[in-house]
Amino acid sequence: MSSVLQLLLDGERLDTAQMAQILNLSEAEVAAEIKRLETENVLLGWRPVFNPERALEDIVRAVIEVRISPEGDGGFDRLATRISRFDSVESCYLMSGSYDLLIFAIGKDLREVASFVSERLASVDGVLSTATHFMLRAYKEQGHLLLSPTESGDKPSVSP
């Protein structure tokens, strides 16, 4: 992965001078607002949206449905927090429906994700079952279409 992309993914952002210019505010106003948002845990970091196919990264992403047994004093929260701490877990959500948690996980290959699910996640006390779905291709990420200009049409090409 390029060092610039890694810095962006780790949370780099525009500096306060750049944001002040864009927002027509003073640097002090921007800095104060950022500090307030961080102090109140509203702003936890910055992440750019990137197209993994264009970055040519060898990364596997999976969506994992997890059924868990709620604990007496902590309900779902304590177990969900424990599961969220695994490095392989990018995101974890409490859901309604046929499963309790929706997890987005990453690994360097299918075997690493499968190993995480079978050896680490499934063995956590309180995990009743898992269903893993490997993501094959992304078409839209956080509101951004990931199609190239040649793929932007809604209809398939038809030859006369």
Buried (B, 14 or more C-beta within 10 A) or exposed (E): EEEEEEEBBEEBBEEBEEBBEEEEBEBEBBBEBBEEEEEEEEBEEEEEEBBBEEEEBEBBBBBBBBBBEBEEEEEBEEBBEBBBEBEBBEEBEEEEEEBBBBBBBBBEEEEBBBBBBEEBBBEEEBBEEBEBEBBEEEEEEEEEEBEEEEEEEEEEEEEE
